[in-house]
Amino acid sequence: MLDKSELDEELLREIASVSGGYGAKIEKCMKEMERIERAVRYLKKRIERTSGTPVFSIKLSVRLRKKFFKLKEEALEQRRYLIIYREALGLLKHREVFEIYNLERFKL
């Protein structure tokens, strides 16, 4: 049987694991959104340089934009879950969450 200190440690590990899972998902989305932002900037420059209509670049840009907005929605949803989880633990101030996971800075 676990004593109180072992139980407290086990609970803290579980809390960190769950909240860390949300953070990991958000960070994964953020990294992919950064990669897509760079790719879209490159494609935009390529389209501007090219004479004629670069159909492939335009189609790829459209696909990347769709993926970007899907990733952003997923990241926003995970951040919402993280905030709900924190509130369930009694943490009511979330300024740090919004600073660390600043999803609003991502724009296409």
C-alpha positions as CSV (number, residue, x, y, z in Angstrom):
1,M,0.0,0.0,0.0
2,L,1.2,3.5,-0.8
3,D,1.8,6.0,1.9
4,K,0.7,9.6,1.6
5,S,3.9,11.0,0.2
6,E,4.1,8.3,-2.4
7,L,0.5,8.9,-3.4
8,D,1.2,12.7,-3.6
9,E,4.1,12.0,-5.9
10,E,2.1,9.7,-8.1
11,L,-0.7,12.3,-8.4
12,L,1.8,15.0,-9.3
13,R,3.4,12.7,-12.0
14,E,-0.1,12.0,-13.4
15,I,-1.0,15.7,-13.4
16,A,2.3,16.6,-15.2
17,S,1.8,13.8,-17.7
18,V,-1.7,14.9,-18.7
19,S,-0.9,18.6,-18.9
20,G,2.3,17.8,-20.7
21,G,0.4,15.9,-23.3
22,Y,-1.6,18.9,-24.2
23,G,1.6,21.0,-24.4
24,A,3.3,18.5,-26.6
25,K,0.4,18.4,-29.0
26,I,0.3,22.2,-29.2
27,E,4.1,22.4,-29.7
28,K,3.9,19.8,-32.5
29,C,1.2,21.9,-34.3
30,M,3.2,25.1,-33.8
31,K,6.3,23.6,-35.3
32,E,4.4,22.4,-38.3
33,M,2.7,25.8,-38.7
34,E,6.1,27.5,-38.7
35,R,7.3,25.1,-41.4
36,I,4.2,25.9,-43.5
37,E,4.6,29.6,-43.0
38,R,8.1,29.4,-44.4
39,A,7.0,27.2,-47.3
40,V,4.1,29.6,-48.2
41,R,6.5,32.6,-48.1
42,Y,8.8,30.8,-50.5
43,L,6.0,29.9,-52.8
44,K,4.6,33.4,-52.8
45,K,8.1,34.8,-53.8
46,R,8.3,32.0,-56.5
47,I,4.9,32.9,-57.9
48,E,5.9,36.6,-58.0
49,R,9.1,35.9,-59.8
50,T,7.6,33.5,-62.4
51,S,6.2,34.8,-65.6
52,G,3.0,33.1,-66.6
53,T,0.8,31.1,-64.2
54,P,2.7,28.6,-62.0
55,V,-0.2,26.3,-61.5
56,F,1.8,23.8,-59.4
57,S,3.0,26.5,-56.9
58,I,-0.5,27.9,-56.6
59,K,-2.1,24.5,-55.9
60,L,0.6,23.7,-53.4
61,S,0.1,27.0,-51.7
62,V,-3.6,26.4,-51.4
63,R,-3.1,22.9,-49.9
64,L,-0.5,24.2,-47.4
65,R,-2.9,27.0,-46.3
66,K,-5.7,24.5,-45.7
67,K,-3.4,22.3,-43.7
68,F,-2.1,25.4,-41.7
69,F,-5.6,26.4,-40.7
70,K,-6.5,22.9,-39.7
71,L,-3.4,22.7,-37.5
72,K,-4.1,26.1,-36.0
73,E,-7.6,24.9,-35.1
74,E,-6.2,21.8,-33.5
75,A,-3.7,23.8,-31.5
76,L,-6.4,26.2,-30.3
77,E,-8.5,23.2,-29.3
78,Q,-5.6,21.6,-27.3
79,R,-4.9,25.0,-25.6
80,R,-8.6,25.1,-24.6
81,Y,-8.3,21.6,-23.1
82,L,-5.2,22.6,-21.3
83,I,-6.9,25.7,-19.8
84,I,-10.0,23.6,-18.8
85,Y,-7.6,21.0,-17.2
86,R,-5.8,23.8,-15.3
87,E,-9.1,25.2,-14.0
88,A,-10.1,21.8,-12.8
89,L,-6.9,21.8,-10.7
90,G,-7.8,25.2,-9.3
91,L,-5.4,27.2,-11.4
92,L,-7.4,30.2,-12.6
93,K,-4.8,32.5,-14.2
94,H,-3.7,31.5,-17.6
95,R,-1.4,34.3,-18.7
96,E,1.6,32.0,-18.9
97,V,-0.3,29.6,-21.1
98,F,-1.1,32.3,-23.6
99,E,2.5,33.6,-23.5
100,I,4.0,30.1,-24.0
101,Y,1.5,29.0,-26.6
102,N,1.0,32.2,-28.5
103,L,-1.0,30.8,-31.4
104,E,-2.3,34.2,-32.4
105,R,1.2,35.1,-33.8
106,F,0.7,32.6,-36.6
107,K,-0.7,34.2,-39.7
108,L,-0.7,33.5,-43.4
